[in-house]
Amino acid sequence: MSNNPTPAAPWWQFGHVWLVVSGPLAVVLASFFTFYLAYAGMDVVVTEADFRPGAQAGQIRGNAAPNLAPALMARNHAATGVQNAPKP
């Protein structure tokens, strides 16, 4: 009988270790992907200054479109059916 014990295998060779590590790793990767989607798909911020009388579309901010309306004007249009958005 030999008194030399067999050497233990390294930690990465056990399957249950990868099962335990893969859960939190998947959550971290999903959070980075979610952050990328949120950052890449940001909406344009539209202010009242974009719709002041006489302002042309994109004059105040380079990315404002004439069909974008502030929330109050859009809500009033949806509630009454009367469109009161300024014309470009």
C-alpha positions, 0 to 999 in steps of 0.5 A: 500500500502506498502512502501517497494520496492522489493529487486533487483535481483543480477547481475548474475541472468540476462541473458543479463549480461551473453550474454555480458560477454560470448563474451570476455570470449570466446575470452580469452579462444580461445587465450589460446587454440591457444597459446597451439596449437602453443607451442605444434606444434613447428617445429624443428629448422634446421641450417646449422651446422646440415648439415656440411660435415661429420656430422651424423644425430642428432649429432649436435642437438639431433632431426635433421633428415637426410631428413630435409634440410635448406630452400635454399637447398630445394628451389634449389631442387624444382627449378632445380630438382637436389637434392644437400642435403648431404647424412647422 
